[in-house]
Amino acid sequence: MYITQETKKELFKEHGGAEINTGSTEGQVALFTFRIKHLTDHLKGNKKDLVTRRALVRLVGKRRRLLDYLKEKDIERYRAIISKLKLRK
């Protein structure tokens, strides 16, 4: 599998504050971003893989909804995670 437990722990520790804080919005956005990058690389080589393309679109939508939620609740945390992950918006 492309994402290991250690990778997840590092992502949540770096962006969510702690390894066990898997429910934080920033941690979830970081995890979705990691998965989106992996799926994007996969689709570059497998252009006709429509199931993966659908999964990618769903992940992007989930990340967008989480970012919208974070933007409404705390604009400073939103700006921090956008700049840290180098996302456009």
PDB file with one MODEL, atoms N, CA, C and O in Angstrom:
MODEL        1
ATOM      1  N   MET A   1       0.841  -1.179   0.000  1.00  0.00           N
ATOM      2  CA  MET A   1       0.000   0.000   0.000  1.00  0.00           C
ATOM      3  C   MET A   1       0.888   1.244   0.000  1.00  0.00           C
ATOM      4  O   MET A   1       1.986   1.233   0.555  1.00  0.00           O
ATOM      5  N   TYR A   2       0.412   2.291  -0.613  1.00  0.00           N
ATOM      6  CA  TYR A   2       1.234   3.476  -0.806  1.00  0.00           C
ATOM      7  C   TYR A   2       1.360   4.352   0.435  1.00  0.00           C
ATOM      8  O   TYR A   2       2.281   5.164   0.521  1.00  0.00           O
ATOM      9  N   ILE A   3       0.461   4.206   1.387  1.00  0.00           N
ATOM     10  CA  ILE A   3       0.542   5.015   2.608  1.00  0.00           C
ATOM     11  C   ILE A   3       0.614   4.075   3.811  1.00  0.00           C
ATOM     12  O   ILE A   3      -0.256   3.227   4.013  1.00  0.00           O
ATOM     13  N   THR A   4       1.663   4.247   4.594  1.00  0.00           N
ATOM     14  CA  THR A   4       1.879   3.384   5.744  1.00  0.00           C
ATOM     15  C   THR A   4       1.423   4.088   7.012  1.00  0.00           C
ATOM     16  O   THR A   4       1.122   5.282   6.999  1.00  0.00           O
ATOM     17  N   GLN A   5       1.376   3.350   8.087  1.00  0.00           N
ATOM     18  CA  GLN A   5       0.993   3.931   9.376  1.00  0.00           C
ATOM     19  C   GLN A   5       1.979   5.012   9.799  1.00  0.00           C
ATOM     20  O   GLN A   5       1.585   6.029  10.370  1.00  0.00           O
ATOM     21  N   GLU A   6       3.271   4.791   9.517  1.00  0.00           N
ATOM     22  CA  GLU A   6       4.285   5.775   9.884  1.00  0.00           C
ATOM     23  C   GLU A   6       4.089   7.083   9.111  1.00  0.00           C
ATOM     24  O   GLU A   6       4.247   8.172   9.662  1.00  0.00           O
ATOM     25  N   THR A   7       3.744   6.956   7.833  1.00  0.00           N
ATOM     26  CA  THR A   7       3.503   8.146   7.022  1.00  0.00           C
ATOM     27  C   THR A   7       2.301   8.921   7.548  1.00  0.00           C
ATOM     28  O   THR A   7       2.331  10.149   7.632  1.00  0.00           O
ATOM     29  N   LYS A   8       1.250   8.197   7.899  1.00  0.00           N
ATOM     30  CA  LYS A   8       0.070   8.855   8.458  1.00  0.00           C
ATOM     31  C   LYS A   8       0.404   9.571   9.758  1.00  0.00           C
ATOM     32  O   LYS A   8      -0.012  10.709   9.973  1.00  0.00           O
ATOM     33  N   LYS A   9       1.163   8.895  10.631  1.00  0.00           N
ATOM     34  CA  LYS A   9       1.529   9.505  11.903  1.00  0.00           C
ATOM     35  C   LYS A   9       2.340  10.769  11.693  1.00  0.00           C
ATOM     36  O   LYS A   9       2.142  11.761  12.394  1.00  0.00           O
ATOM     37  N   GLU A  10       3.256  10.739  10.730  1.00  0.00           N
ATOM     38  CA  GLU A  10       4.058  11.927  10.437  1.00  0.00           C
ATOM     39  C   GLU A  10       3.186  13.071   9.925  1.00  0.00           C
ATOM     40  O   GLU A  10       3.359  14.221  10.328  1.00  0.00           O
ATOM     41  N   LEU A  11       2.245  12.745   9.032  1.00  0.00           N
ATOM     42  CA  LEU A  11       1.349  13.776   8.509  1.00  0.00           C
ATOM     43  C   LEU A  11       0.527  14.418   9.619  1.00  0.00           C
ATOM     44  O   LEU A  11       0.424  15.642   9.700  1.00  0.00           O
ATOM     45  N   PHE A  12      -0.059  13.577  10.476  1.00  0.00           N
ATOM     46  CA  PHE A  12      -0.893  14.117  11.550  1.00  0.00           C
ATOM     47  C   PHE A  12      -0.065  14.848  12.591  1.00  0.00           C
ATOM     48  O   PHE A  12      -0.536  15.819  13.182  1.00  0.00           O
ATOM     49  N   LYS A  13       1.156  14.401  12.823  1.00  0.00           N
ATOM     50  CA  LYS A  13       2.018  15.085  13.784  1.00  0.00           C
ATOM     51  C   LYS A  13       2.427  16.457  13.259  1.00  0.00           C
ATOM     52  O   LYS A  13       2.458  17.434  14.006  1.00  0.00           O
ATOM     53  N   GLU A  14       2.741  16.519  11.962  1.00  0.00           N
ATOM     54  CA  GLU A  14       3.188  17.773  11.362  1.00  0.00           C
ATOM     55  C   GLU A  14       2.056  18.774  11.196  1.00  0.00           C
ATOM     56  O   GLU A  14       2.234  19.964  11.453  1.00  0.00           O
ATOM     57  N   HIS A  15       0.895  18.299  10.770  1.00  0.00           N
ATOM     58  CA  HIS A  15      -0.200  19.220  10.444  1.00  0.00           C
ATOM     59  C   HIS A  15      -1.317  19.234  11.477  1.00  0.00           C
ATOM     60  O   HIS A  15      -1.988  20.253  11.639  1.00  0.00           O
ATOM     61  N   GLY A  16      -1.530  18.128  12.176  1.00  0.00           N
ATOM     62  CA  GLY A  16      -2.647  18.062  13.109  1.00  0.00           C
ATOM     63  C   GLY A  16      -2.277  18.367  14.539  1.00  0.00           C
ATOM     64  O   GLY A  16      -3.161  18.534  15.380  1.00  0.00           O
ATOM     65  N   GLY A  17      -0.987  18.445  14.841  1.00  0.00           N
ATOM     66  CA  GLY A  17      -0.560  18.771  16.197  1.00  0.00           C
ATOM     67  C   GLY A  17      -0.029  17.569  16.951  1.00  0.00           C
ATOM     68  O   GLY A  17       0.948  17.696  17.689  1.00  0.00           O
ATOM     69  N   ALA A  18      -0.644  16.402  16.787  1.00  0.00           N
ATOM     70  CA  ALA A  18      -0.200  15.192  17.477  1.00  0.00           C
ATOM     71  C   ALA A  18      -0.518  13.982  16.604  1.00  0.00           C
ATOM     72  O   ALA A  18      -1.378  14.037  15.724  1.00  0.00           O
ATOM     73  N   GLU A  19       0.195  12.888  16.867  1.00  0.00           N
ATOM     74  CA  GLU A  19      -0.017  11.665  16.087  1.00  0.00           C
ATOM     75  C   GLU A  19      -1.430  11.129  16.243  1.00  0.00           C
ATOM     76  O   GLU A  19      -2.023  10.617  15.293  1.00  0.00           O
ATOM     77  N   ILE A  20      -1.959  11.251  17.445  1.00  0.00           N
ATOM     78  CA  ILE A  20      -3.264  10.658  17.732  1.00  0.00           C
ATOM     79  C   ILE A  20      -4.424  11.593  17.399  1.00  0.00           C
ATOM     80  O   ILE A  20      -5.586  11.205  17.515  1.00  0.00           O
ATOM     81  N   ASN A  21      -4.118  12.817  16.987  1.00  0.00           N
ATOM     82  CA  ASN A  21      -5.149  13.796  16.653  1.00  0.00           C
ATOM     83  C   ASN A  21      -5.551  13.628  15.185  1.00  0.00           C
ATOM     84  O   ASN A  21      -5.303  14.506  14.359  1.00  0.00           O
ATOM     85  N   THR A  22      -6.173  12.492  14.875  1.00  0.00           N
ATOM     86  CA  THR A  22      -6.503  12.182  13.489  1.00  0.00           C
ATOM     87  C   THR A  22      -7.774  12.875  13.018  1.00  0.00           C
ATOM     88  O   THR A  22      -8.087  12.832  11.828  1.00  0.00           O
ATOM     89  N   GLY A  23      -8.494  13.494  13.897  1.00  0.00           N
ATOM     90  CA  GLY A  23      -9.738  14.150  13.516  1.00  0.00           C
ATOM     91  C   GLY A  23      -9.599  15.620  13.219  1.00  0.00           C
ATOM     92  O   GLY A  23     -10.577  16.264  12.837  1.00  0.00           O
ATOM     93  N   SER A  24      -8.405  16.175  13.384  1.00  0.00           N
ATOM     94  CA  SER A  24      -8.238  17.604  13.146  1.00  0.00           C
ATOM     95  C   SER A  24      -8.420  17.911  11.666  1.00  0.00           C
ATOM     96  O   SER A  24      -8.066  17.109  10.802  1.00  0.00           O
ATOM     97  N   THR A  25      -8.962  19.051  11.398  1.00  0.00           N
ATOM     98  CA  THR A  25      -9.227  19.442  10.021  1.00  0.00           C
ATOM     99  C   THR A  25      -7.935  19.545   9.225  1.00  0.00           C
ATOM    100  O   THR A  25      -7.873  19.104   8.078  1.00  0.00           O
ATOM    101  N   GLU A  26      -6.907  20.125   9.826  1.00  0.00           N
ATOM    102  CA  GLU A  26      -5.633  20.279   9.127  1.00  0.00           C
ATOM    103  C   GLU A  26      -5.006  18.927   8.806  1.00  0.00           C
ATOM    104  O   GLU A  26      -4.445  18.739   7.726  1.00  0.00           O
ATOM    105  N   GLY A  27      -5.100  17.996   9.734  1.00  0.00           N
ATOM    106  CA  GLY A  27      -4.562  16.661   9.500  1.00  0.00           C
ATOM    107  C   GLY A  27      -5.288  15.934   8.391  1.00  0.00           C
ATOM    108  O   GLY A  27      -4.666  15.266   7.566  1.00  0.00           O
ATOM    109  N   GLN A  28      -6.608  16.064   8.369  1.00  0.00           N
ATOM    110  CA  GLN A  28      -7.393  15.427   7.324  1.00  0.00           C
ATOM    111  C   GLN A  28      -7.075  16.026   5.953  1.00  0.00           C
ATOM    112  O   GLN A  28      -6.962  15.300   4.965  1.00  0.00           O
ATOM    113  N   VAL A  29      -6.931  17.341   5.897  1.00  0.00           N
ATOM    114  CA  VAL A  29      -6.605  17.997   4.631  1.00  0.00           C
ATOM    115  C   VAL A  29      -5.231  17.537   4.149  1.00  0.00           C
ATOM    116  O   VAL A  29      -5.040  17.296   2.957  1.00  0.00           O
ATOM    117  N   ALA A  30      -4.280  17.416   5.064  1.00  0.00           N
ATOM    118  CA  ALA A  30      -2.936  16.957   4.691  1.00  0.00           C
ATOM    119  C   ALA A  30      -2.979  15.525   4.169  1.00  0.00           C
ATOM    120  O   ALA A  30      -2.311  15.205   3.185  1.00  0.00           O
ATOM    121  N   LEU A  31      -3.752  14.667   4.813  1.00  0.00           N
ATOM    122  CA  LEU A  31      -3.881  13.282   4.367  1.00  0.00           C
ATOM    123  C   LEU A  31      -4.536  13.209   2.986  1.00  0.00           C
ATOM    124  O   LEU A  31      -4.076  12.466   2.120  1.00  0.00           O
ATOM    125  N   PHE A  32      -5.602  13.973   2.782  1.00  0.00           N
ATOM    126  CA  PHE A  32      -6.262  13.999   1.478  1.00  0.00           C
ATOM    127  C   PHE A  32      -5.314  14.520   0.402  1.00  0.00           C
ATOM    128  O   PHE A  32      -5.307  14.008  -0.717  1.00  0.00           O
ATOM    129  N   THR A  33      -4.517  15.527   0.730  1.00  0.00           N
ATOM    130  CA  THR A  33      -3.570  16.076  -0.235  1.00  0.00           C
ATOM    131  C   THR A  33      -2.531  15.037  -0.627  1.00  0.00           C
ATOM    132  O   THR A  33      -2.166  14.938  -1.798  1.00  0.00           O
ATOM    133  N   PHE A  34      -2.051  14.262   0.342  1.00  0.00           N
ATOM    134  CA  PHE A  34      -1.095  13.196   0.054  1.00  0.00           C
ATOM    135  C   PHE A  34      -1.707  12.164  -0.886  1.00  0.00           C
ATOM    136  O   PHE A  34      -1.074  11.735  -1.850  1.00  0.00           O
ATOM    137  N   ARG A  35      -2.941  11.773  -0.596  1.00  0.00           N
ATOM    138  CA  ARG A  35      -3.622  10.779  -1.425  1.00  0.00           C
ATOM    139  C   ARG A  35      -3.916  11.326  -2.826  1.00  0.00           C
ATOM    140  O   ARG A  35      -3.811  10.593  -3.809  1.00  0.00           O
ATOM    141  N   ILE A  36      -4.283  12.606  -2.922  1.00  0.00           N
ATOM    142  CA  ILE A  36      -4.568  13.229  -4.212  1.00  0.00           C
ATOM    143  C   ILE A  36      -3.314  13.256  -5.080  1.00  0.00           C
ATOM    144  O   ILE A  36      -3.380  12.986  -6.279  1.00  0.00           O
ATOM    145  N   LYS A  37      -2.179  13.579  -4.479  1.00  0.00           N
ATOM    146  CA  LYS A  37      -0.922  13.585  -5.243  1.00  0.00           C
ATOM    147  C   LYS A  37      -0.595  12.189  -5.749  1.00  0.00           C
ATOM    148  O   LYS A  37      -0.141  12.037  -6.884  1.00  0.00           O
ATOM    149  N   HIS A  38      -0.814  11.172  -4.933  1.00  0.00           N
ATOM    150  CA  HIS A  38      -0.546   9.803  -5.352  1.00  0.00           C
ATOM    151  C   HIS A  38      -1.451   9.404  -6.517  1.00  0.00           C
ATOM    152  O   HIS A  38      -0.978   8.837  -7.502  1.00  0.00           O
ATOM    153  N   LEU A  39      -2.739   9.693  -6.410  1.00  0.00           N
ATOM    154  CA  LEU A  39      -3.674   9.332  -7.475  1.00  0.00           C
ATOM    155  C   LEU A  39      -3.394  10.105  -8.759  1.00  0.00           C
ATOM    156  O   LEU A  39      -3.568   9.571  -9.854  1.00  0.00           O
ATOM    157  N   THR A  40      -2.964  11.355  -8.631  1.00  0.00           N
ATOM    158  CA  THR A  40      -2.637  12.153  -9.804  1.00  0.00           C
ATOM    159  C   THR A  40      -1.455  11.541 -10.548  1.00  0.00           C
ATOM    160  O   THR A  40      -1.467  11.454 -11.776  1.00  0.00           O
ATOM    161  N   ASP A  41      -0.434  11.115  -9.802  1.00  0.00           N
ATOM    162  CA  ASP A  41       0.715  10.461 -10.433  1.00  0.00           C
ATOM    163  C   ASP A  41       0.300   9.160 -11.116  1.00  0.00           C
ATOM    164  O   ASP A  41       0.785   8.842 -12.202  1.00  0.00           O
ATOM    165  N   HIS A  42      -0.591   8.415 -10.484  1.00  0.00           N
ATOM    166  CA  HIS A  42      -1.076   7.164 -11.070  1.00  0.00           C
ATOM    167  C   HIS A  42      -1.814   7.425 -12.382  1.00  0.00           C
ATOM    168  O   HIS A  42      -1.639   6.693 -13.356  1.00  0.00           O
ATOM    169  N   LEU A  43      -2.631   8.463 -12.397  1.00  0.00           N
ATOM    170  CA  LEU A  43      -3.434   8.746 -13.589  1.00  0.00           C
ATOM    171  C   LEU A  43      -2.598   9.293 -14.741  1.00  0.00           C
ATOM    172  O   LEU A  43      -3.022   9.218 -15.894  1.00  0.00           O
ATOM    173  N   LYS A  44      -1.430   9.834 -14.457  1.00  0.00           N
ATOM    174  CA  LYS A  44      -0.567  10.293 -15.542  1.00  0.00           C
ATOM    175  C   LYS A  44      -0.112   9.120 -16.410  1.00  0.00           C
ATOM    176  O   LYS A  44       0.059   9.267 -17.620  1.00  0.00           O
ATOM    177  N   GLY A  45       0.083   7.963 -15.793  1.00  0.00           N
ATOM    178  CA  GLY A  45       0.502   6.789 -16.537  1.00  0.00           C
ATOM    179  C   GLY A  45      -0.641   5.909 -16.991  1.00  0.00           C
ATOM    180  O   GLY A  45      -0.474   5.107 -17.910  1.00  0.00           O
ATOM    181  N   ASN A  46      -1.800   6.041 -16.366  1.00  0.00           N
ATOM    182  CA  ASN A  46      -2.965   5.201 -16.674  1.00  0.00           C
ATOM    183  C   ASN A  46      -4.165   6.100 -16.977  1.00  0.00           C
ATOM    184  O   ASN A  46      -5.061   6.260 -16.148  1.00  0.00           O
ATOM    185  N   LYS A  47      -4.166   6.667 -18.150  1.00  0.00           N
ATOM    186  CA  LYS A  47      -5.167   7.679 -18.499  1.00  0.00           C
ATOM    187  C   LYS A  47      -6.592   7.133 -18.582  1.00  0.00           C
ATOM    188  O   LYS A  47      -7.550   7.885 -18.404  1.00  0.00           O
ATOM    189  N   LYS A  48      -6.739   5.852 -18.845  1.00  0.00           N
ATOM    190  CA  LYS A  48      -8.075   5.294 -19.031  1.00  0.00           C
ATOM    191  C   LYS A  48      -8.655   4.673 -17.761  1.00  0.00           C
ATOM    192  O   LYS A  48      -9.703   4.030 -17.818  1.00  0.00           O
ATOM    193  N   ASP A  49      -8.003   4.852 -16.639  1.00  0.00           N
ATOM    194  CA  ASP A  49      -8.471   4.286 -15.375  1.00  0.00           C
ATOM    195  C   ASP A  49      -9.563   5.194 -14.800  1.00  0.00           C
ATOM    196  O   ASP A  49      -9.285   6.101 -14.015  1.00  0.00           O
ATOM    197  N   LEU A  50     -10.792   4.937 -15.200  1.00  0.00           N
ATOM    198  CA  LEU A  50     -11.898   5.817 -14.832  1.00  0.00           C
ATOM    199  C   LEU A  50     -12.313   5.668 -13.375  1.00  0.00           C
ATOM    200  O   LEU A  50     -12.817   6.622 -12.782  1.00  0.00           O
ATOM    201  N   VAL A  51     -12.115   4.498 -12.787  1.00  0.00           N
ATOM    202  CA  VAL A  51     -12.467   4.296 -11.380  1.00  0.00           C
ATOM    203  C   VAL A  51     -11.572   5.149 -10.487  1.00  0.00           C
ATOM    204  O   VAL A  51     -12.043   5.771  -9.535  1.00  0.00           O
ATOM    205  N   THR A  52     -10.291   5.173 -10.800  1.00  0.00           N
ATOM    206  CA  THR A  52      -9.358   5.999 -10.029  1.00  0.00           C
ATOM    207  C   THR A  52      -9.649   7.473 -10.245  1.00  0.00           C
ATOM    208  O   THR A  52      -9.542   8.274  -9.316  1.00  0.00           O
ATOM    209  N   ARG A  53     -10.017   7.833 -11.465  1.00  0.00           N
ATOM    210  CA  ARG A  53     -10.350   9.236 -11.738  1.00  0.00           C
ATOM    211  C   ARG A  53     -11.548   9.675 -10.900  1.00  0.00           C
ATOM    212  O   ARG A  53     -11.565  10.787 -10.372  1.00  0.00           O
ATOM    213  N   ARG A  54     -12.545   8.808 -10.778  1.00  0.00           N
ATOM    214  CA  ARG A  54     -13.720   9.130  -9.962  1.00  0.00           C
ATOM    215  C   ARG A  54     -13.339   9.271  -8.492  1.00  0.00           C
ATOM    216  O   ARG A  54     -13.820  10.170  -7.802  1.00  0.00           O
ATOM    217  N   ALA A  55     -12.469   8.375  -8.017  1.00  0.00           N
ATOM    218  CA  ALA A  55     -12.013   8.460  -6.628  1.00  0.00           C
ATOM    219  C   ALA A  55     -11.253   9.763  -6.393  1.00  0.00           C
ATOM    220  O   ALA A  55     -11.389  10.381  -5.337  1.00  0.00           O
ATOM    221  N   LEU A  56     -10.459  10.178  -7.369  1.00  0.00           N
ATOM    222  CA  LEU A  56      -9.714  11.430  -7.257  1.00  0.00           C
ATOM    223  C   LEU A  56     -10.661  12.622  -7.161  1.00  0.00           C
ATOM    224  O   LEU A  56     -10.457  13.518  -6.342  1.00  0.00           O
ATOM    225  N   VAL A  57     -11.680  12.630  -7.986  1.00  0.00           N
ATOM    226  CA  VAL A  57     -12.648  13.736  -7.967  1.00  0.00           C
ATOM    227  C   VAL A  57     -13.365  13.791  -6.625  1.00  0.00           C
ATOM    228  O   VAL A  57     -13.605  14.874  -6.091  1.00  0.00           O
ATOM    229  N   ARG A  58     -13.707  12.624  -6.079  1.00  0.00           N
ATOM    230  CA  ARG A  58     -14.376  12.587  -4.777  1.00  0.00           C
ATOM    231  C   ARG A  58     -13.461  13.111  -3.672  1.00  0.00           C
ATOM    232  O   ARG A  58     -13.907  13.845  -2.791  1.00  0.00           O
ATOM    233  N   LEU A  59     -12.181  12.735  -3.720  1.00  0.00           N
ATOM    234  CA  LEU A  59     -11.230  13.202  -2.707  1.00  0.00           C
ATOM    235  C   LEU A  59     -11.040  14.711  -2.781  1.00  0.00           C
ATOM    236  O   LEU A  59     -10.972  15.386  -1.754  1.00  0.00           O
ATOM    237  N   VAL A  60     -10.957  15.230  -3.985  1.00  0.00           N
ATOM    238  CA  VAL A  60     -10.803  16.676  -4.151  1.00  0.00           C
ATOM    239  C   VAL A  60     -12.021  17.396  -3.576  1.00  0.00           C
ATOM    240  O   VAL A  60     -11.882  18.449  -2.955  1.00  0.00           O
ATOM    241  N   GLY A  61     -13.211  16.836  -3.779  1.00  0.00           N
ATOM    242  CA  GLY A  61     -14.427  17.427  -3.219  1.00  0.00           C
ATOM    243  C   GLY A  61     -14.438  17.398  -1.706  1.00  0.00           C
ATOM    244  O   GLY A  61     -14.842  18.367  -1.065  1.00  0.00           O
ATOM    245  N   LYS A  62     -13.993  16.284  -1.129  1.00  0.00           N
ATOM    246  CA  LYS A  62     -13.925  16.195   0.335  1.00  0.00           C
ATOM    247  C   LYS A  62     -12.962  17.222   0.903  1.00  0.00           C
ATOM    248  O   LYS A  62     -13.250  17.894   1.893  1.00  0.00           O
ATOM    249  N   ARG A  63     -11.798  17.328   0.246  1.00  0.00           N
ATOM    250  CA  ARG A  63     -10.804  18.302   0.725  1.00  0.00           C
ATOM    251  C   ARG A  63     -11.346  19.717   0.605  1.00  0.00           C
ATOM    252  O   ARG A  63     -11.136  20.541   1.495  1.00  0.00           O
ATOM    253  N   ARG A  64     -12.048  20.005  -0.500  1.00  0.00           N
ATOM    254  CA  ARG A  64     -12.613  21.333  -0.700  1.00  0.00           C
ATOM    255  C   ARG A  64     -13.632  21.675   0.386  1.00  0.00           C
ATOM    256  O   ARG A  64     -13.654  22.796   0.894  1.00  0.00           O
ATOM    257  N   ARG A  65     -14.484  20.692   0.740  1.00  0.00           N
ATOM    258  CA  ARG A  65     -15.479  20.929   1.794  1.00  0.00           C
ATOM    259  C   ARG A  65     -14.814  21.173   3.140  1.00  0.00           C
ATOM    260  O   ARG A  65     -15.254  22.037   3.897  1.00  0.00           O
ATOM    261  N   LEU A  66     -13.765  20.428   3.447  1.00  0.00           N
ATOM    262  CA  LEU A  66     -13.051  20.645   4.708  1.00  0.00           C
ATOM    263  C   LEU A  66     -12.389  22.017   4.733  1.00  0.00           C
ATOM    264  O   LEU A  66     -12.405  22.701   5.757  1.00  0.00           O
ATOM    265  N   LEU A  67     -11.814  22.414   3.614  1.00  0.00           N
ATOM    266  CA  LEU A  67     -11.180  23.733   3.556  1.00  0.00           C
ATOM    267  C   LEU A  67     -12.218  24.849   3.670  1.00  0.00           C
ATOM    268  O   LEU A  67     -11.952  25.873   4.299  1.00  0.00           O
ATOM    269  N   ASP A  68     -13.378  24.669   3.079  1.00  0.00           N
ATOM    270  CA  ASP A  68     -14.448  25.665   3.217  1.00  0.00           C
ATOM    271  C   ASP A  68     -14.899  25.783   4.669  1.00  0.00           C
ATOM    272  O   ASP A  68     -15.132  26.883   5.170  1.00  0.00           O
ATOM    273  N   TYR A  69     -15.020  24.635   5.339  1.00  0.00           N
ATOM    274  CA  TYR A  69     -15.390  24.623   6.751  1.00  0.00           C
ATOM    275  C   TYR A  69     -14.351  25.378   7.580  1.00  0.00           C
ATOM    276  O   TYR A  69     -14.696  26.202   8.427  1.00  0.00           O
ATOM    277  N   LEU A  70     -13.084  25.085   7.324  1.00  0.00           N
ATOM    278  CA  LEU A  70     -12.012  25.729   8.072  1.00  0.00           C
ATOM    279  C   LEU A  70     -11.974  27.228   7.801  1.00  0.00           C
ATOM    280  O   LEU A  70     -11.680  28.020   8.696  1.00  0.00           O
ATOM    281  N   LYS A  71     -12.270  27.610   6.574  1.00  0.00           N
ATOM    282  CA  LYS A  71     -12.284  29.031   6.211  1.00  0.00           C
ATOM    283  C   LYS A  71     -13.367  29.780   6.975  1.00  0.00           C
ATOM    284  O   LYS A  71     -13.164  30.920   7.395  1.00  0.00           O
ATOM    285  N   GLU A  72     -14.529  29.134   7.157  1.00  0.00           N
ATOM    286  CA  GLU A  72     -15.620  29.761   7.907  1.00  0.00           C
ATOM    287  C   GLU A  72     -15.292  29.878   9.390  1.00  0.00           C
ATOM    288  O   GLU A  72     -15.598  30.893  10.017  1.00  0.00           O
ATOM    289  N   LYS A  73     -14.664  28.834   9.959  1.00  0.00           N
ATOM    290  CA  LYS A  73     -14.428  28.788  11.399  1.00  0.00           C
ATOM    291  C   LYS A  73     -13.231  29.619  11.833  1.00  0.00           C
ATOM    292  O   LYS A  73     -13.310  30.367  12.808  1.00  0.00           O
ATOM    293  N   ASP A  74     -12.105  29.488  11.100  1.00  0.00           N
ATOM    294  CA  ASP A  74     -10.887  30.187  11.514  1.00  0.00           C
ATOM    295  C   ASP A  74     -10.042  30.475  10.286  1.00  0.00           C
ATOM    296  O   ASP A  74      -9.360  29.591   9.767  1.00  0.00           O
ATOM    297  N   ILE A  75     -10.094  31.721   9.822  1.00  0.00           N
ATOM    298  CA  ILE A  75      -9.423  32.094   8.575  1.00  0.00           C
ATOM    299  C   ILE A  75      -7.905  31.994   8.694  1.00  0.00           C
ATOM    300  O   ILE A  75      -7.234  31.719   7.699  1.00  0.00           O
ATOM    301  N   GLU A  76      -7.352  32.210   9.878  1.00  0.00           N
ATOM    302  CA  GLU A  76      -5.897  32.135  10.047  1.00  0.00           C
ATOM    303  C   GLU A  76      -5.393  30.699   9.904  1.00  0.00           C
ATOM    304  O   GLU A  76      -4.355  30.468   9.284  1.00  0.00           O
ATOM    305  N   ARG A  77      -6.113  29.738  10.469  1.00  0.00           N
ATOM    306  CA  ARG A  77      -5.737  28.326  10.315  1.00  0.00           C
ATOM    307  C   ARG A  77      -5.864  27.914   8.859  1.00  0.00           C
ATOM    308  O   ARG A  77      -5.046  27.143   8.358  1.00  0.00           O
ATOM    309  N   TYR A  78      -6.883  28.422   8.178  1.00  0.00           N
ATOM    310  CA  TYR A  78      -7.077  28.142   6.748  1.00  0.00           C
ATOM    311  C   TYR A  78      -5.890  28.650   5.942  1.00  0.00           C
ATOM    312  O   TYR A  78      -5.339  27.919   5.120  1.00  0.00           O
ATOM    313  N   ARG A  79      -5.495  29.892   6.171  1.00  0.00           N
ATOM    314  CA  ARG A  79      -4.369  30.474   5.430  1.00  0.00           C
ATOM    315  C   ARG A  79      -3.074  29.734   5.721  1.00  0.00           C
ATOM    316  O   ARG A  79      -2.236  29.564   4.834  1.00  0.00           O
ATOM    317  N   ALA A  80      -2.909  29.292   6.970  1.00  0.00           N
ATOM    318  CA  ALA A  80      -1.698  28.563   7.343  1.00  0.00           C
ATOM    319  C   ALA A  80      -1.609  27.231   6.618  1.00  0.00           C
ATOM    320  O   ALA A  80      -0.550  26.882   6.096  1.00  0.00           O
ATOM    321  N   ILE A  81      -2.706  26.480   6.577  1.00  0.00           N
ATOM    322  CA  ILE A  81      -2.671  25.158   5.940  1.00  0.00           C
ATOM    323  C   ILE A  81      -2.545  25.293   4.423  1.00  0.00           C
ATOM    324  O   ILE A  81      -1.902  24.457   3.788  1.00  0.00           O
ATOM    325  N   ILE A  82      -3.130  26.303   3.843  1.00  0.00           N
ATOM    326  CA  ILE A  82      -3.015  26.546   2.399  1.00  0.00           C
ATOM    327  C   ILE A  82      -1.563  26.822   2.034  1.00  0.00           C
ATOM    328  O   ILE A  82      -1.050  26.275   1.058  1.00  0.00           O
ATOM    329  N   SER A  83      -0.906  27.664   2.810  1.00  0.00           N
ATOM    330  CA  SER A  83       0.496  28.000   2.500  1.00  0.00           C
ATOM    331  C   SER A  83       1.426  26.836   2.816  1.00  0.00           C
ATOM    332  O   SER A  83       2.405  26.616   2.102  1.00  0.00           O
ATOM    333  N   LYS A  84       1.131  26.088   3.877  1.00  0.00           N
ATOM    334  CA  LYS A  84       1.989  24.968   4.261  1.00  0.00           C
ATOM    335  C   LYS A  84       1.957  23.839   3.239  1.00  0.00           C
ATOM    336  O   LYS A  84       2.987  23.234   2.944  1.00  0.00           O
ATOM    337  N   LEU A  85       0.768  23.556   2.698  1.00  0.00           N
ATOM    338  CA  LEU A  85       0.618  22.487   1.717  1.00  0.00           C
ATOM    339  C   LEU A  85       0.784  22.986   0.272  1.00  0.00           C
ATOM    340  O   LEU A  85       0.752  22.195  -0.671  1.00  0.00           O
ATOM    341  N   LYS A  86       0.962  24.299   0.112  1.00  0.00           N
ATOM    342  CA  LYS A  86       1.133  24.910  -1.211  1.00  0.00           C
ATOM    343  C   LYS A  86      -0.054  24.603  -2.136  1.00  0.00           C
ATOM    344  O   LYS A  86       0.119  24.156  -3.270  1.00  0.00           O
ATOM    345  N   LEU A  87      -1.251  24.854  -1.621  1.00  0.00           N
ATOM    346  CA  LEU A  87      -2.472  24.647  -2.387  1.00  0.00           C
ATOM    347  C   LEU A  87      -2.887  25.971  -3.033  1.00  0.00           C
ATOM    348  O   LEU A  87      -2.596  27.048  -2.514  1.00  0.00           O
ATOM    349  N   ARG A  88      -3.563  25.869  -4.160  1.00  0.00           N
ATOM    350  CA  ARG A  88      -4.086  27.060  -4.809  1.00  0.00           C
ATOM    351  C   ARG A  88      -5.451  27.387  -4.240  1.00  0.00           C
ATOM    352  O   ARG A  88      -6.225  26.487  -3.913  1.00  0.00           O
ATOM    353  N   LYS A  89      -5.748  28.664  -4.120  1.00  0.00           N
ATOM    354  CA  LYS A  89      -7.088  29.121  -3.769  1.00  0.00           C
ATOM    355  C   LYS A  89      -7.025  30.575  -3.449  1.00  0.00           C
ATOM    356  O   LYS A  89      -8.046  31.180  -3.123  1.00  0.00           O
TER     357      LYS A  89
ENDMDL
END
